[in-house]
Amino acid sequence: MTDAPGFHATLQRAWAEGRYACVGLDPDESKIPDTLRGATSARVETFCRAIIDATAPHAAAFKLNSAFFEQMGVEGTRILEDLVAYIKTHCPDRLVILDAKRGDIDNTNRYYARAVFDVLGADVVTVHPYMGRESLRPFLDRVDKGVIVMAANSTAGAGEFQDLPVHDGVPLYEHIGRTVAQQWNDNQNCAVTAGATEPEKLGRLRRAAGEMPILLLGLGAQGGDLDECLRLGRASGSFGLIPNSSRAILYASSGPDFADAAREATIAFNRALSRSGGRDS
């Protein structure tokens, strides 16, 4: 799959170099080390930049959760834009995933896509599939960008809808994975989500999605079973996963060594992924 375009190719280069970790930037001001002084916005920006600098050599991607920035108002939006620009300037081959979970009618999505890709400069965005392929075309048609479709999550209450049986009793999340892989992925720029705390769903999604990448959520602080996820979630022809870790990396230390601790946590995460079926297996 070396001829894959866009974000799939970037992932494959990272995997070939032993960089599997997706570092989630979800800055919680209450958990930022006290050694960082000043206004909330300044502390958040300094903290995130330090994490980026420390972990970039070992990361395949950074996933920025837009809510953690938007809740700070205009200043938070500025920080989000500045951090994306910072990553693209200092480590341009690291993917920037905006975890914004967009999803609306096609006319609105045209502006969402423009905002995420052209104004903010993100490489990949998370979206909801509820309104169907036609509504998501403004994202899907961007060959140079990536689209991660929400399929399965392991948070409380997620199964209320995603586990509903649809065609021939197949659960909705599996139907979404198969639909995205077989009908929406014409530009080879799609992926889907899975929760690490329910490996059996991940396994079903892998069978449905084939070689398509899967963003794996819930590792680290949420306690997902890494070995089981690697056993069931890897693609047959590549690593196939975007394993995200947020809190376990961001808050590996609450002291002045927080950036060094984040780097070591990322290295350890890569090492565990490698031992569990990555490049060195």
N, C-alpha and C positions, 0 to 999 in steps of 0.2 A: 504493500500500500504506500510505497514511497512517492507515488504521483498524486497523493491526496492534496487538495488545495487548502489554502486558508488555515484555519485554526487546527484542523486535523494534522496537517503537516508540522505545525509548531509543536503540537503534543508529541508526535512521533520523534522529533529531534530531541525533545527533553527526555523522553523515556530512554532513548538510545544512550544518553549521557548519564543515566541513573538519577535523573531529577523527576520524581513522581509527585511530590507534595504540592498541593494547592493550599496556599496560606490565606486563611479567611481574615479579612480586616473588618472586624466588628467592634470598634472601639467603645468600650463602656467606661465613661469618665470616672466612675467610682472605683474602678480597678486599675487605673493608671498609676504607676508608682509615684509616691509623694515627692520623690526627688525631682520630678518635673514640676516646675513652678509656673505661675501665671494664670491667665484667664483660661476657661475651659477649652475654648477653640484652639488657643496656642498649645496647650498641653496635648490635645488630641492630635494636632498636626505633627508636633515634634515626636510624639510617641510613634505614630504610624510611619513617619519617615525613617526613624531609627529601626523599626521592625523590617521595613523594606530593605534598607541597606544591609542589615544583618542576614536576612534570609534569602535574598535574591539569587546568590550564587547556587543555592540548593533547591530552588523552587521551579516548578513548571508553570505555575500561574498564581495570580493573586485574585481573590474573590472579594470584592468590596460590596458589603450589604448597604444599599442606599439608605435604608431607614435610619441607621445609626448616625448618618450625616444629616439627612433631611430634618431630623428632629431638632437640630441646632439652628434651623432657619436659614437665612441667607448666608450666614457665615459658614454653616455646615456645607451648603451647596458649593461654596467657593473652595472649601477644603477638599471636597470630593473631586472637583475638577482639577485642583492643583496636584492631588496625589496621583490621579491618572496620568497627568502630564509628566510628573516626576518619574513614574515607572517607565513610561514610554521614552523618556530621555535617557535615563540611567541604565535601564535594562530592557531595551526594546524587544528582545526576543522572549520575554516573559508575557504570557497572556494576561490581559486584564478582563476579568469577568465582572460585569455589573449584575449583582443579584437584586434585581428590581421587580421580577415576576410581573412583567407587563402582559397585557391582554385586553384588547378592546376591538371595536369594529375597525375595518381596514382603513378608513379615512383617518381615524384617530391614531392608529398604529403607524401610519406614515410619519406622523410628527414624533411619535415615541421613538421610532427607528432613527430619525434624523437627530433627535436629541441625544440618544445613547451613543450612536456610532459617529456622527459627524461633528456634533458640538462637544460632547464629553470626550470622545475619542476611545471608548471602550472597544475591545475586540469581540466580546461575547456578551450576550444578555440572556437572562432566564425569562421564560414566558409561560403563560397558562394556555392550555390547548382548548379550553371550553368552547370558544367561538369558531373553531375549525381552521383548516388550512388557508382558506381564502382570506380570512381576516389577518392571518399571520404572514401573508405574502410580503409585506414591506420589510420584514425581517428575513424571511427565507430566501428572498431574491438577492440578498446581499452576499454574493459569492465570496467576497473578501472577509466576511464576518461570520461569527458563530451564533447558533441559537440552541439553548438548552431548554428543553420542554419538560415541565413538571409532570412526572409520571407517578412515582411512589415516594412517599416520605414516611418516616417512622415516628413522627411526633404524635402526641396524644390526640385522638380524634380524627387522625388522617384517614383511617379506614372507613369512616362514615360514608364517603362517596367512592374513594379509590378502590375499595374492595368489592363494590357492587358487581354482580355477574352481568355480563353483556352477551355478546355473541357466543353461543354454544357453552355458556356458563363460564367463559373466560373472565377474570376480574378486569375491571376497567383499566387499572394501571398497566396491565400486560397488553391490553388492546391498544392503549396509547403508545406503548413502546414499539409494538409491531407496526402500527400505522405510521409513526414517524420514520421508522427505518425503511419501510417499503414504499411509502407514498409521498413523504414530505422531504426526503433527503436527496433529492435530485442533484443538488449542488455539493453534496458531501460536506455539509456545514452544520449538521444537527447532532445533538446529543440528548440524553434524557437523564432524569434524576432517580436515585434510589436511596433508601435509608439503610445505614450500616447496622442498625440494631435489629433488622429483620432480614437476615441473609437469604432466607428462602424466597422472599420476594425479589431480591437482587438476582438470584439464580434464574427465576422465571423471566425477569426482564432481560437478562443476558441472552437467553434462548430466543426471546422475541426480537431483540435488537440486533442480533448478529454481531458484526464487527464495530458497530457504532459506539462511540465513547459514552460512558456513564459517569455522571457527576455523583460521587459517593459522599453522602452527608451523614453526620452523626458519629464519626470516629472521634477519638480523643476524649474530650470531657463527657460526651454522651455515652461512651462505653461500648461502641460497636466492636464486634468480634473480628479483628483484622484478618486472622488466618482463615476463618470461614468465608469472609467476604472475598478474599483473594482466590480461594478455591472455587467459589461459585461465580465470581464476577468478572474474571479475566476474559478477554476476547481470545479466540483461538490463534489469531495471527499477530497480536500485539498485546501490550499491557492492557490497554482498553479502558482504563479507569482514570478518573480525575478525583483522587482522594483528598477531600477537604478536611483541614483541621484549623479551628479558630482559637478557642480559649486555651487549649493545651499548649499552643505555641505562643500566643500573645501574652499570656499571663504565667509563663513558665517560671518567672521570678517577679516578686513585687519590689525588689530592691534596685539599686543603681545598676546592677548587672543584667537588667531585664533584656536588653538587646542580645547580649552574649548568650543568655539562657534560651532565648527564642531561636537563635542560630543553632545551638546544640540540640534543641528539641526538634528542629526541622531535619537536621542531619540524622538524628535517631529515628525519626519517622521514615525517612528515605531508606535507612538501613533495614528497618523492620519490613517495609514494603518489598525491598529487594530479596530479603531472606524468604519472604512469603510467596515469592513467585515472580519477582521482577527480573532484572537483567542478570543477576548473579546466581539465579537458582539453577 
